[in-house]
Amino acid sequence: MKAIHNIDPIYDKNSRILILGSMPSIVSREVKFFYAHPQNRFWTIMEKIFDVSLSSIDQKKEFLLKYNIALWDVIESCEIVGSNDSSIREIVPNKIEKVLAYAPIQCIFCSGKKSYELFNKFFKTDIPVIQLPSSSSANAAYSLDKLIECYKIILEYL
């Protein structure tokens, strides 16, 4: 099934890190916001690392901008079965350059192997690019505590 990214990137002139997923899940595309599936652990990780409570989309947007975090995805459109990254093909990348040209990004973090692989395939930059484990519940190899420990590296760049 052809999927089209329908969520605007979140960033401003103060964004210091960029976190990239691959392609939003079906639920995220329906809600039109990042990591909207209730079993995805991204927002729980952020809440634990920054000791905040984020219950609404507006709170999440405000949080990202307050902490100088840009958030987007590598893919603009693709063929995908459900929300399964391993089924992704016929990829058109997002215009990540517009974020990098506008914001003083110090480090790019790719959430998951597919995001990292695709970013490196489609983009070249002198900015450090670090692969983080996927926050998806499908990534059963990583407990929430282990994910939190891995994601704490973002604090070094803020």
N, C-alpha and C positions, 0 to 999 in steps of 0.2 A: 504494500500500500504506500502511495506517495504521501509523505508527511512534510508539511511546511512549518518552519519555525515562526511562531506568532507572538513571541514575547520580546519586547524591546530590552536592550541591554541596560543595566543599571550602572551608572558611573557618573563622575563629575570631574572637575578640574583638580580635585584633591585626591583622587583614587590612586593608591600606591601599589595595590596588588590586584591582579585579575584572576578570578577563579572561573575556569571553563569546564562545563560539562560537554557531553557529546551532542545529544539531541534530547529535548524535553520528552518526558514520558507522555503517554496518551492523557493521563490525568492532568499533568502540568499544562499541556496544550489546551485542554478543555477549560481549566481554571485561568489560563493565561498568566501563570506565574511559576517561577522556578521551584523545583523540588516539592511539588504539591502533593505527591502521593503520600498518604499518611504513614506508610511504612518506610519511606525514605528517611534516612537519619541525618541528612545535611543540617536542617535547622536545629535539631537537638544537639548536634556537635557544636554549632555556633553558640547556642545558649549556654552550654557547659564551659566552653573556652572563655567566653566573655562575661559569664555570670549575669545573663539577661533573660528575660522572658519575652518570647516573640509569638504572639497569637494571631495577629492579623497581617495581611499583605502590606498594609501601610507601615506597620511597626517594622516589618522585615526590610522594607525599602529604606526607612529612616535609619535603621541599624547599619545597613551596608554603607550608606553615605557618611554616617557619623564616624565609622571606623575606617573610612577610606578604602573600602573594598568594592571593586567592580565585579559584576557577575554577568556571565553570558554563556553561550555555547559555541562550539566550533562549527556546527552544521546549520546551514540555512534551510536546506531541503535535502531529502533523500528518500529512497525506498527503504521501508522498514516493516518488519512483522511485529505487530504489537508495540512493545517498548524495548525489544530485545536488541541491544547493541551489536551482538554478533551477527544479526541479520542485515545490518546497514549496508547499502550499496547505492550506486548512482548519486554520489555525494556532490553537493554544491556547498562550498564553505561560506560562512558568514564573513562580513567585511570587518574583521578584527582590527585591521589597520586603523580604522577610524577611532577606535578606543585608544590604541597605542599612540596615535598622533595627537590626541587631545589631552590625555591624562598622563601624569608622570609615573607610569607603572614601573616598579622596581623589580617585580618578580611575577611570573605567571605560574599558576598552579592548575594542573589538569586533574580533575576529579575522575579518576578511572583510567584504565589502560587504553580504551578506545579513544577517549578525548586526547590523551597524550600522543598516541600514534598518529591521529589525524592532524593534530596541530603541527607536529613535526613534518608531516607530509606536505601540508599546504602553506606553511608559513616559515619564514626565516627571520630570526631576530637575534640581537646581541643580549637581550634581556634573559636572565636565567629562567629556565622552564623546569618545573619540578612536578613529577607525577605523584599524586596522592591516591590512596585506595578509593574505590567507588563507595559512596555512601548508600548505595542501593541495598535494600534488604536481600537482594539476590547474591550479594557478596557475603555469603555466610562464613567465609574464612576470617572475617574481621568482626570481633565483638564491638559493641559501642565504645567500651573503654579503650580498646586498641585503636579504633578510629580517632577518638579524641586525642590520644597521644600523638598519632601521626599528623593530625591537622594543626596541632599546636605550633608547628614550624611557621605557620603564617604570621604569628605574632612577631617573629624576628624581622619582618619586613614592614611593619606598620609604625 
